[in-house]
Amino acid sequence: MSEKQALNLLGLAFRARKVSSGIDTILRDIQRGKIHVLLIATDVKKNTKKQLIGKCTHYDVPYIEFANRNELGKAIGKRARVAVGILDVGFARKFQTLL
């Protein structure tokens, strides 16, 4: 499906308060089992990407490399974001089917 549709869905998930953003918050939410899918920006730095993917692999959280950091931030009405965690099962399933 379209990347634009996925970005619109991300904005909807943010307005529904089903999104986690910020590296520290995301890492904590992965450990607590709150994140159902992690969206990682395609232009994230190598070490940050390795850290996020390592946590996702260890805690069995699916991740998708999607859009760039500016597009992720714009979709949720914030500054550039390197990753966004989806906290709702329904939104997570929809992202996995769209992407």
C-alpha positions as CSV (number, residue, x, y, z in Angstrom):
1,M,0.0,0.0,0.0
2,S,0.9,3.6,-0.1
3,E,3.4,5.2,2.3
4,K,1.1,8.2,2.5
5,Q,-1.7,6.0,3.8
6,A,0.6,4.6,6.5
7,L,1.7,8.1,7.5
8,N,-2.0,9.1,7.8
9,L,-2.7,6.1,9.9
10,L,0.3,7.0,12.1
11,G,-1.3,10.5,12.7
12,L,-4.5,8.8,13.6
13,A,-2.8,6.5,16.1
14,F,-1.1,9.5,17.7
15,R,-4.3,11.4,18.1
16,A,-5.8,8.2,19.7
17,R,-2.8,8.2,22.1
18,K,-1.6,4.8,20.9
19,V,2.0,5.9,20.0
20,S,5.2,6.0,21.9
21,S,8.0,8.3,20.8
22,G,11.4,9.2,22.1
23,I,14.2,6.7,22.3
24,D,14.2,6.3,26.1
25,T,10.4,5.9,26.2
26,I,10.4,3.4,23.4
27,L,13.2,1.3,24.9
28,R,11.3,1.2,28.3
29,D,8.0,0.4,26.6
30,I,9.6,-2.5,24.6
31,Q,10.9,-4.0,27.8
32,R,7.5,-3.6,29.5
33,G,5.8,-5.4,26.5
34,K,3.7,-2.4,25.5
35,I,4.9,-1.9,22.0
36,H,3.3,-4.2,19.4
37,V,5.3,-2.9,16.3
38,L,8.1,-0.4,16.0
39,L,8.5,1.9,13.1
40,I,12.1,2.9,12.5
41,A,13.2,5.7,10.2
42,T,15.2,4.7,7.2
43,D,17.8,7.5,7.8
44,V,18.5,6.6,11.5
45,K,22.1,6.4,12.6
46,K,23.8,3.1,12.6
47,N,24.3,2.7,16.4
48,T,20.8,3.8,17.2
49,K,19.4,1.4,14.6
50,K,21.5,-1.4,16.1
51,Q,20.2,-0.6,19.6
52,L,16.6,-0.5,18.6
53,I,16.7,-3.7,16.5
54,G,18.6,-5.5,19.2
55,K,15.9,-4.6,21.8
56,C,13.1,-5.6,19.3
57,T,14.8,-8.9,18.6
58,H,15.4,-9.7,22.3
59,Y,11.8,-8.9,23.3
60,D,10.3,-10.4,20.1
61,V,8.8,-7.1,18.9
62,P,8.3,-6.7,15.1
63,Y,9.8,-3.7,13.5
64,I,9.5,-2.0,10.1
65,E,11.9,0.4,8.5
66,F,9.7,3.1,7.1
67,A,9.9,6.7,5.9
68,N,12.5,9.1,7.1
69,R,12.8,10.9,10.4
70,N,11.2,14.1,9.2
71,E,8.2,12.3,7.8
72,L,7.7,10.3,11.0
73,G,7.8,13.5,13.1
74,K,5.5,15.4,10.7
75,A,3.0,12.6,10.8
76,I,2.6,12.9,14.6
77,G,2.9,16.7,14.6
78,K,6.3,16.8,16.3
79,R,9.9,17.3,15.3
80,A,11.9,14.6,13.6
81,R,11.6,11.2,15.2
82,V,14.0,8.3,14.6
83,A,11.4,5.7,15.8
84,V,7.8,5.5,16.8
85,G,6.3,2.6,18.7
86,I,2.7,1.5,18.2
87,L,0.9,0.7,21.5
88,D,-2.3,-0.8,20.1
89,V,-2.8,-4.2,18.6
90,G,-5.3,-3.1,16.0
91,F,-3.1,-0.3,14.7
92,A,-0.1,-2.6,14.8
93,R,-1.8,-5.2,12.6
94,K,-2.9,-2.5,10.2
95,F,0.7,-1.2,9.8
96,Q,1.9,-4.7,9.2
97,T,-0.6,-5.2,6.4
98,L,0.0,-1.7,4.9
99,L,3.8,-2.1,5.0
